[in-house]
Amino acid sequence: MNLDLDQFNDIDFDNIGGWPKLVKIVFAAFLSLCVIGASYYLFISDTLDVMEAEQQKEIQLREDFENKYRLAANLKLYREQLVVMEAQFAELLKMLPSENEMPGLLDDLTFVATDAGLRINSLDWDNEIERDFYIEFPIKMAVQGDYHKIGNMVSGVAKLPRIVSLHDFVIKRNDAGGLSMDILAKTYRFKEGAELPPQTNKGQK
């Protein structure tokens, strides 16, 4: 077929049936492209966006299903671990001093320090501090002795039946040539009726 561009000159849109065959073919192809393009942007484009969103949703649902399946598969193990953790927590609660036992802690610390051979310069309660689900009871101590006696005292505190932690060590030489140590001991009491945070063992000593 010879391409005669003169056929496209002076096209009469009122007489489409009289157009040359080549012009009809080109016009039909152009019209088809316009229809296809309009259909894509008006219908197919939105459908593709919806399909992509659904595909992403399917991926997320698959991940959720896999996670829940793993949880379900290990549910028995988690329950057993929870029982063990509850038992351990109950044992820890028993190691916290009750209100009636609080005054006796000073006697316990006094015994541990003197049994280690330390001289006690001061030993007294500081202001209590309320936390989310427990109360912190600081005890300020000032003792003097040598390294071995201080080490024996720290070891003795760790062996006490009630939880007592030691903080803020300050050790320096005194005028007598020995060592003086200022230390903050802390014990704790669980608040009655308090709810535990999701991770009760995080950040505790």
Number of C-alpha atoms within 10 A of each C-alpha: 4 5 7 9 9 8 13 14 8 7 14 11 9 7 8 11 10 11 15 12 11 16 17 15 12 12 12 12 12 12 12 12 12 12 11 13 13 12 12 14 11 11 11 14 12 12 13 12 11 12 12 12 12 12 12 12 12 12 12 12 12 12 12 12 12 12 12 12 12 11 13 12 11 12 12 11 12 13 11 12 12 12 12 12 12 12 12 12 14 11 11 12 16 13 16 18 20 14 9 7 11 16 12 12 16 15 12 15 21 19 16 20 24 14 14 19 17 23 16 17 12 11 19 10 15 14 9 14 11 13 11 11 15 16 15 16 18 21 21 15 20 18 20 23 21 16 13 12 19 21 11 17 22 16 13 17 20 14 12 14 12 21 19 22 15 16 12 10 12 11 16 13 13 12 8 9 10 12 18 24 20 19 18 18 21 18 19 24 19 17 14 8 7 10 11 13 10 7 7 11 10 8 6 5 8
